[in-house]
């Protein structure tokens, strides 16, 4: 298979975080097609695991589903910011936690047919707990759950945020080896 070649891109709307674009692609068969894309700067998400093998979850309102969700701490990358730097910042802001050990768990692609976002997943251990200092638009509730309980919640659908599920599965797998 041959990747299509992008031959044009038109920004339709610039939002606070994302840009809505229409891209024209040239396919190997000579046909051109327009696709809509959302350009996103990327994000980092963290499985923070304490000495009792509990993971940190934060509950916050997500307007896209008009409900509160339990998720691992996460946030968008600032322009030019390395993913681990964002992870360190977000874990401190949302959970009041610093970590002495960091491991990459790879990337998660939330909706690659629609958005360019790549979520960089991390496992953080050897934790020091302090006080969170969330941003002004974040109202968060913290909960520490045993990793095995969080895994059961992913399996039975009580934790249905994609990045959270993927990161917990990868962290659990990493810790089994």
LUMVEX-360370 format. One line per field, with one value per residue: residue in one letter; x, y, z of N, C-alpha, C in turn. Coordinates in nm, 3 decimals, decimal comma. Atoms other than C-alpha are relative to their C-alpha. Layout:
code = (a|...);
n.x = (X|...);
n.y = (Y|...);
n.z = (Z|...);
ca.x = (X|...);
ca.y = (Y|...);
ca.z = (Z|...);
c.x = (X|...);
c.y = (Y|...);
c.z = (Z|...);
// end
This chain:
code = (x|x|x|x|x|x|x|x|x|x|x|x|x|x|x|x|x|x|x|x|x|x|x|x|x|x|x|x|x|x|x|x|x|x|x|x|x|x|x|x|x|x|x|x|x|x|x|x|x|x|x|x|x|x|x|x|x|x|x|x|x|x|x|x|x|x|x|x|x|x|x|x|x|x|x|x|x|x|x|x|x|x|x|x|x|x|x|x|x|x|x|x|x|x|x|x|x|x|x|x|x|x|x|x|x|x|x|x|x|x|x|x|x|x|x|x|x|x|x|x|x|x|x|x|x|x|x|x|x|x|x|x|x|x|x|x|x|x|x|x|x|x|x|x|x|x|x|x|x|x|x|x|x|x|x|x|x|x|x|x|x|x|x|x|x|x|x|x|x|x|x|x|x|x|x|x|x);
n.x = (0,084|-0,071|0,067|0,044|-0,081|0,078|-0,033|0,051|0,062|0,065|0,050|0,138|0,031|-0,101|0,056|-0,094|-0,101|-0,006|0,030|0,082|-0,057|0,042|-0,120|0,020|-0,096|-0,013|-0,020|-0,081|0,082|0,016|0,117|-0,017|0,112|-0,010|0,035|-0,003|-0,091|-0,020|-0,141|-0,010|-0,143|-0,040|0,023|-0,066|0,087|-0,088|0,041|-0,081|0,015|-0,069|-0,067|0,102|0,052|0,124|-0,013|0,070|0,103|0,061|0,135|0,025|0,107|-0,039|0,116|0,029|0,096|0,088|-0,002|-0,126|-0,073|-0,122|-0,110|-0,133|-0,041|-0,041|0,018|-0,059|-0,136|-0,019|-0,079|-0,140|-0,027|-0,019|0,110|-0,023|0,010|0,144|0,048|-0,045|0,082|0,139|0,012|-0,011|0,118|0,127|-0,001|-0,094|-0,094|-0,125|-0,043|-0,144|-0,026|0,091|-0,016|0,093|0,089|0,033|0,100|0,139|0,061|0,142|0,092|-0,090|0,071|0,062|-0,081|-0,143|-0,049|-0,073|-0,009|-0,120|0,036|-0,112|0,013|-0,077|-0,009|-0,077|0,076|0,009|0,131|0,016|0,130|0,019|0,028|0,060|0,025|0,127|0,117|0,001|0,049|-0,041|0,011|-0,104|0,025|-0,107|0,059|-0,094|-0,013|0,086|0,139|0,011|0,004|0,135|0,088|-0,019|0,060|0,147|0,053|0,017|-0,103|0,011|-0,083|-0,094|-0,141|-0,010|0,004|-0,122|-0,115|0,007|-0,031|-0,145|-0,072|0,021|-0,085|-0,140|-0,029|0,007|-0,122);
n.y = (-0,118|-0,127|-0,106|-0,115|-0,122|-0,121|-0,100|-0,130|-0,004|-0,130|-0,017|-0,049|-0,067|0,014|-0,002|-0,029|0,106|0,074|-0,065|0,083|-0,012|0,086|0,041|0,071|0,109|0,067|0,143|0,070|0,025|-0,126|-0,073|-0,097|-0,003|-0,093|0,054|-0,096|0,040|-0,088|-0,001|-0,010|0,000|0,121|0,000|0,102|0,059|0,066|0,099|-0,021|0,121|-0,019|0,118|0,101|0,038|-0,072|-0,099|-0,126|-0,038|-0,130|-0,010|-0,135|-0,015|0,003|-0,053|0,082|0,103|-0,067|0,076|0,010|0,122|0,032|0,012|-0,023|-0,138|-0,022|-0,136|-0,027|-0,051|-0,138|-0,007|0,037|0,066|0,145|0,070|0,032|-0,126|-0,023|0,100|-0,043|-0,117|0,039|0,082|-0,092|-0,088|0,068|0,093|-0,041|0,112|0,007|0,139|0,024|0,095|-0,016|0,090|-0,021|0,110|-0,017|-0,100|0,040|-0,082|0,003|0,006|-0,043|-0,036|-0,130|-0,094|0,031|0,015|0,116|-0,008|0,068|0,067|0,020|0,063|-0,075|0,074|-0,064|-0,125|-0,088|-0,064|-0,134|-0,061|-0,037|-0,140|0,004|-0,126|-0,062|0,065|0,141|0,042|0,140|0,084|0,104|0,131|0,098|0,134|0,108|0,021|0,111|-0,049|-0,088|0,088|0,057|-0,108|-0,013|0,118|-0,001|-0,122|-0,114|-0,095|0,013|-0,098|0,078|-0,012|0,061|0,146|0,044|-0,018|0,099|0,131|0,006|0,000|0,132|0,092|-0,029|0,043|0,147|0,058);
n.z = (0,000|0,008|-0,074|0,079|-0,015|-0,027|0,101|-0,046|-0,132|-0,021|-0,137|0,003|-0,126|-0,104|-0,133|-0,108|-0,004|0,126|0,127|0,088|0,134|0,111|0,072|0,126|0,015|0,129|-0,023|0,101|0,120|0,071|-0,049|-0,108|-0,093|-0,112|-0,131|-0,109|-0,108|-0,114|-0,039|-0,146|-0,036|-0,071|-0,144|-0,081|-0,101|-0,096|-0,099|-0,120|-0,081|-0,128|-0,057|-0,029|0,133|0,029|0,107|-0,021|0,097|-0,022|0,054|0,047|0,098|0,141|0,071|0,116|-0,040|-0,096|-0,124|-0,071|0,029|-0,073|0,094|-0,056|0,024|0,139|0,051|0,131|0,009|0,042|0,124|-0,011|-0,128|0,006|-0,067|-0,141|-0,074|-0,019|-0,094|-0,134|-0,035|-0,020|-0,121|-0,114|-0,002|-0,022|-0,113|-0,104|-0,011|0,076|0,013|0,010|0,109|0,114|0,114|0,112|0,036|0,141|0,039|0,025|0,106|-0,035|0,115|0,107|0,121|-0,020|-0,077|0,003|-0,137|-0,051|-0,146|-0,049|-0,125|-0,091|-0,131|-0,100|-0,127|-0,106|-0,008|-0,115|0,010|-0,055|0,028|0,141|0,031|0,134|0,070|-0,037|0,062|-0,040|-0,131|-0,001|-0,118|0,007|-0,061|0,019|0,005|0,033|0,144|0,043|0,002|0,118|0,117|0,008|0,043|0,145|0,065|-0,007|0,061|-0,091|0,041|0,146|0,070|0,080|-0,041|-0,131|0,019|0,068|-0,089|-0,108|0,057|0,027|-0,128|-0,060|0,074|-0,029|-0,136|-0,005|0,059);
ca.x = (0,000|0,111|0,031|-0,184|-0,005|-0,146|-0,164|-0,355|-0,473|-0,716|-0,770|-1,143|-1,152|-0,894|-1,010|-0,847|-0,661|-0,739|-0,756|-1,027|-0,890|-0,996|-0,714|-0,700|-0,529|-0,402|-0,434|-0,221|-0,512|-0,496|-0,814|-0,825|-1,042|-1,110|-1,108|-1,182|-0,919|-0,877|-0,518|-0,431|-0,095|-0,095|-0,121|0,038|-0,140|-0,002|-0,063|0,065|0,123|0,198|0,383|0,054|-0,005|-0,287|-0,346|-0,452|-0,779|-0,927|-1,297|-1,385|-1,659|-1,624|-1,859|-1,829|-2,028|-2,204|-2,098|-1,824|-1,557|-1,290|-0,958|-0,586|-0,420|-0,358|-0,327|-0,231|0,122|0,220|0,386|0,726|0,692|0,839|0,573|0,742|0,769|0,394|0,335|0,538|0,346|0,002|0,061|0,167|-0,123|-0,403|-0,292|-0,024|0,216|0,580|0,749|1,102|1,065|0,911|0,856|0,704|0,403|0,398|0,133|-0,245|-0,427|-0,780|-0,944|-0,684|-0,948|-1,056|-0,790|-0,409|-0,383|-0,124|-0,150|0,185|0,130|0,354|0,393|0,506|0,629|0,818|0,562|0,564|0,217|0,138|-0,145|-0,286|-0,310|-0,552|-0,604|-0,898|-1,126|-1,059|-1,273|-1,124|-1,197|-0,910|-0,932|-0,662|-0,771|-0,585|-0,454|-0,643|-0,972|-0,906|-0,839|-1,172|-1,341|-1,187|-1,304|-1,660|-1,694|-1,697|-1,372|-1,448|-1,215|-0,991|-0,655|-0,722|-0,813|-0,515|-0,267|-0,392|-0,376|-0,022|0,092|-0,060|0,115|0,447|0,425|0,351|0,681);
ca.y = (0,000|0,356|0,642|0,917|1,248|1,561|1,820|2,096|2,194|2,468|2,584|2,628|2,736|2,800|2,707|2,760|2,426|2,272|2,374|2,240|2,173|2,037|1,841|1,728|1,392|1,239|0,859|0,609|0,547|0,911|1,016|1,321|1,332|1,593|1,490|1,688|1,678|1,827|1,925|1,879|1,945|1,608|1,514|1,312|1,077|0,911|0,588|0,694|0,380|0,412|0,167|-0,014|-0,072|0,181|0,404|0,765|0,850|1,195|1,260|1,559|1,689|1,610|1,815|1,581|1,318|1,567|1,370|1,317|1,059|0,886|0,913|0,898|1,242|1,390|1,712|1,866|1,946|2,310|2,423|2,254|2,081|1,729|1,471|1,367|1,732|1,768|1,445|1,571|1,901|1,741|1,484|1,762|1,993|1,738|1,501|1,687|1,401|1,384|1,064|0,931|0,681|0,729|0,477|0,533|0,315|0,427|0,630|0,606|0,733|0,832|0,877|0,879|0,910|1,246|1,400|1,420|1,387|1,146|1,075|0,983|0,731|0,703|0,488|0,690|0,518|0,600|0,871|1,162|1,295|1,659|1,899|1,934|2,276|2,233|2,500|2,736|2,541|2,207|2,080|1,744|1,467|1,226|0,856|0,594|0,243|-0,089|-0,156|-0,486|-0,311|-0,045|-0,323|-0,489|-0,150|-0,125|-0,476|-0,424|-0,078|0,141|0,305|0,374|0,663|0,533|0,670|0,552|0,200|0,171|0,308|0,082|-0,224|-0,140|-0,061|-0,384|-0,578|-0,407|-0,489|-0,858|-0,907);
ca.z = (0,000|-0,069|0,167|0,016|-0,038|0,121|-0,155|0,027|0,373|0,463|0,823|0,874|1,239|1,510|1,859|2,197|2,170|1,830|1,465|1,237|0,886|0,551|0,385|0,023|-0,030|-0,353|-0,347|-0,541|-0,780|-0,889|-0,708|-0,482|-0,172|0,096|0,461|0,774|1,047|1,391|1,465|1,833|2,010|2,188|2,553|2,830|3,070|3,381|3,571|3,914|4,120|4,491|4,718|4,799|4,421|4,413|4,112|4,121|3,947|3,906|3,851|3,638|3,412|3,041|2,828|2,528|2,719|2,950|3,255|3,511|3,431|3,636|3,453|3,517|3,548|3,203|3,009|2,679|2,575|2,564|2,239|2,210|2,547|2,577|2,674|3,000|3,108|3,054|3,247|3,545|3,541|3,509|3,784|4,022|3,924|3,927|4,203|4,401|4,328|4,224|4,111|4,150|3,864|3,518|3,237|2,895|2,813|2,449|2,271|2,245|1,935|2,045|1,704|1,421|1,148|1,291|1,516|1,510|1,890|2,029|2,400|2,554|2,833|3,137|3,448|3,751|4,068|4,389|4,460|4,699|4,774|4,835|4,762|4,409|4,246|3,953|3,690|3,730|3,495|3,667|3,953|4,047|4,294|4,370|4,445|4,496|4,394|4,396|4,045|4,026|4,112|3,846|3,594|3,680|3,630|3,282|3,194|3,316|3,160|3,471|3,355|2,990|2,910|2,630|2,744|3,099|2,989|2,753|3,008|3,287|3,063|2,954|3,309|3,439|3,164|3,231|3,600|3,527|3,341);
c.x = (0,088|-0,082|-0,050|0,090|-0,093|0,043|-0,053|-0,056|-0,055|-0,052|-0,139|-0,035|0,112|-0,070|0,106|0,115|0,020|-0,028|-0,079|0,045|-0,074|0,125|-0,040|0,113|-0,005|0,035|0,075|-0,077|-0,028|-0,118|0,038|-0,126|0,028|-0,040|0,007|0,089|-0,002|0,145|0,008|0,148|0,049|-0,019|0,087|-0,098|0,083|-0,073|0,096|-0,029|0,079|0,056|-0,099|-0,066|-0,139|0,028|-0,084|-0,100|-0,054|-0,137|-0,021|-0,109|0,058|-0,123|-0,038|-0,099|-0,099|-0,011|0,138|0,063|0,115|0,109|0,132|0,034|0,056|-0,017|0,075|0,143|-0,004|0,091|0,146|0,037|0,021|-0,112|0,024|-0,006|-0,146|-0,056|0,036|-0,086|-0,144|-0,020|0,007|-0,125|-0,125|-0,002|0,091|0,110|0,124|0,046|0,151|0,037|-0,107|0,033|-0,102|-0,082|-0,045|-0,106|-0,136|-0,056|-0,151|-0,096|0,077|-0,068|-0,055|0,093|0,146|0,058|0,070|0,011|0,117|-0,030|0,125|-0,043|0,092|-0,004|0,096|-0,055|0,018|-0,129|0,001|-0,140|-0,011|-0,023|-0,056|-0,017|-0,140|-0,123|-0,011|-0,054|0,020|-0,028|0,102|-0,045|0,119|-0,062|0,109|0,000|-0,093|-0,147|-0,021|-0,006|-0,138|-0,100|0,014|-0,074|-0,152|-0,063|-0,024|0,107|0,005|0,069|0,113|0,144|0,022|0,004|0,130|0,121|-0,001|0,034|0,150|0,081|-0,011|0,087|0,148|0,038|-0,004|0,129|0,121);
c.y = (0,124|0,106|0,107|0,120|0,118|0,107|0,139|-0,015|0,140|0,002|0,061|0,081|-0,027|0,009|0,033|-0,100|-0,064|0,088|-0,098|0,026|-0,089|-0,028|-0,070|-0,101|-0,055|-0,146|-0,063|-0,027|0,126|0,084|0,094|0,001|0,103|-0,072|0,111|-0,055|0,106|-0,012|0,032|-0,009|-0,127|0,016|-0,106|-0,047|-0,095|-0,102|0,020|-0,115|0,017|-0,132|-0,112|-0,051|0,056|0,103|0,122|0,022|0,136|-0,001|0,145|-0,001|0,002|0,034|-0,086|-0,112|0,053|-0,077|0,008|-0,135|-0,016|-0,028|0,003|0,148|0,016|0,147|0,020|0,051|0,148|-0,001|-0,030|-0,077|-0,151|-0,071|-0,032|0,126|0,033|-0,097|0,039|0,115|-0,040|-0,083|0,088|0,088|-0,074|-0,087|0,044|-0,102|0,026|-0,145|-0,008|-0,093|0,017|-0,103|0,038|-0,127|0,014|0,107|-0,065|0,098|-0,004|-0,018|0,043|0,032|0,142|0,104|-0,046|-0,027|-0,133|0,020|-0,086|-0,055|-0,029|-0,077|0,078|-0,077|0,073|0,142|0,073|0,078|0,134|0,050|0,035|0,150|0,007|0,140|0,049|-0,068|-0,148|-0,015|-0,150|-0,065|-0,111|-0,128|-0,090|-0,138|-0,104|-0,023|-0,110|0,042|0,092|-0,082|-0,064|0,106|0,028|-0,113|0,005|0,131|0,117|0,107|-0,009|0,111|-0,076|0,006|-0,067|-0,152|-0,050|0,009|-0,102|-0,139|-0,013|-0,002|-0,136|-0,105|0,019|-0,053|-0,152|-0,064|0,023);
c.z = (0,000|0,075|-0,096|0,028|0,026|-0,100|0,036|0,140|0,020|0,144|-0,008|0,124|0,099|0,135|0,103|0,002|-0,136|-0,120|-0,085|-0,143|-0,100|-0,082|-0,129|-0,015|-0,141|0,027|-0,117|-0,128|-0,081|0,044|0,113|0,085|0,108|0,128|0,101|0,110|0,109|0,040|0,150|0,038|0,067|0,150|0,065|0,106|0,086|0,087|0,117|0,095|0,130|0,054|0,036|-0,129|-0,026|-0,108|0,033|-0,114|0,038|-0,068|-0,040|-0,107|-0,140|-0,083|-0,121|0,028|0,103|0,131|0,064|-0,030|0,097|-0,103|0,076|-0,023|-0,142|-0,036|-0,130|0,011|-0,034|-0,122|0,028|0,126|-0,019|0,078|0,147|0,087|0,028|0,102|0,144|0,049|0,034|0,125|0,125|0,012|0,046|0,126|0,114|0,021|-0,085|0,001|-0,014|-0,114|-0,107|-0,107|-0,106|-0,022|-0,146|-0,022|-0,016|-0,102|0,019|-0,118|-0,125|-0,133|0,006|0,060|0,000|0,139|0,023|0,150|0,043|0,139|0,083|0,124|0,094|0,131|0,094|0,022|0,132|-0,016|0,071|-0,029|-0,149|-0,014|-0,143|-0,059|0,033|-0,057|0,035|0,142|0,004|0,135|-0,018|0,068|-0,030|0,011|-0,023|-0,151|-0,049|-0,006|-0,121|-0,128|-0,016|-0,048|-0,150|-0,071|0,003|-0,047|0,093|-0,020|-0,152|-0,078|-0,071|0,046|0,135|-0,012|-0,062|0,094|0,113|-0,050|-0,025|0,129|0,068|-0,069|0,029|0,137|0,016|-0,050|0,088);
// end
